[in-house]
Amino acid sequence: MPVILAVVGSINNDIVVRCAALPRPGETVSGRDLHEIGGGKGANQAVAAARLGAATVIIGRTGDDAAGLRMRAALATEGVEVLADLVSVGCASGVAIIAVEDGGENCILLVPGANALLTPADVARHAARIRAARVLLLQLEVPLETVLAAAAVARAAGVRVLLDPAPAPARLDPALLTVDLISPNRSEAEAILGRRLPDNAAAIAAARDLVARGAGAAVITLGAAGAAWCADGASGHLPAIPVQAIDATAAGDAFKAALALRWAEGASVPEAARFALAAGALAASRAGAQPSLPRRAEVEALLATAFPTVRSQP
């Protein structure tokens, strides 16, 4: 039986422009090409989980525009369960305008569209999908009250919650620090904790601090520096898997989905993070958001090369 993951989050139409360097404020740069593809943290993580072998449902809204219809069809093609009633009539779907430089770094302008209309009532109507899951995966591209409502449904049913606190708010609601596993990137952890994390030691200390503030466990992604973690009274650092970065747009989403999947399968947090590092590395080595997301066999192969003594099969 595949692992069941529920995702409550955003579904976006990504408009991606590649350029030699990201523009600075007030600067105009020339882009080389433009692609329109499915995205949004919720949709990306749902597709990533499905490609890795999880039975996955997404609770997320689109508009009734052409982009929304196309994205819903694409999610269904990937094997993600898409809920028919979550279409906002007369509303545009969410859009992300993404500039990607040659080194793989990106900047994103996000217009939430229908994502802003996902409500606690939507969550309540589909609470059975959350209660049936092993892990609920959350992000912050939909309204906060909806995220909190989903977390409450999961908590009442004994379903574990993994929070990707992105985009980082100016102040994280304290209730979100009580999830079972929180996984920010370095800049998000810095925003949550109000201090810089200049090195691996500081990142490990930050992971411990997130647990001290209420999280059951914490994994902080550090880009090319790997990941820091704290769980079950222990903490540590895992090195990154070296790859030629092409586009980091969905690397974090691949990481979070892979982390959720292995954690749901019973792996320890550091074991799940090793698997997630391989998934994120593969995504960063490819162009596009959802097109870059790897399948399980690819992750297993890279994991066996990077961490030859670690077994990741459930």
Buried (B, 14 or more C-beta within 10 A) or exposed (E): EEBBBBBBBBBBBBBBBBBEEBBEEEEEEEEEEEBEBBBBBBBBBBBBBBBBBBBBBBBBBBBBBEBBBBBBEBBEEBBBBBBEEBBBEEBBBBBBBBBBBEBBBBEBEBBBBBBBBBBBEBBEBBBEBBBEBBBBBBBBBBBEEBBBBBBBBBBEBEBBBBBBBBBBBEEBBEEBBBBBBBBBBBBBBBBBBEEEBEEBEBBBBBBBBBBEBEBBBBBBBBBBBBBBBBBEEEBBBBBBBEBEBBBBBBBBBBBBBBBBBBBBBEBBBBBBBBBBBBBBBBBBBBBBBBBBBBBBEBBBEBBBEBBEEBEBEE
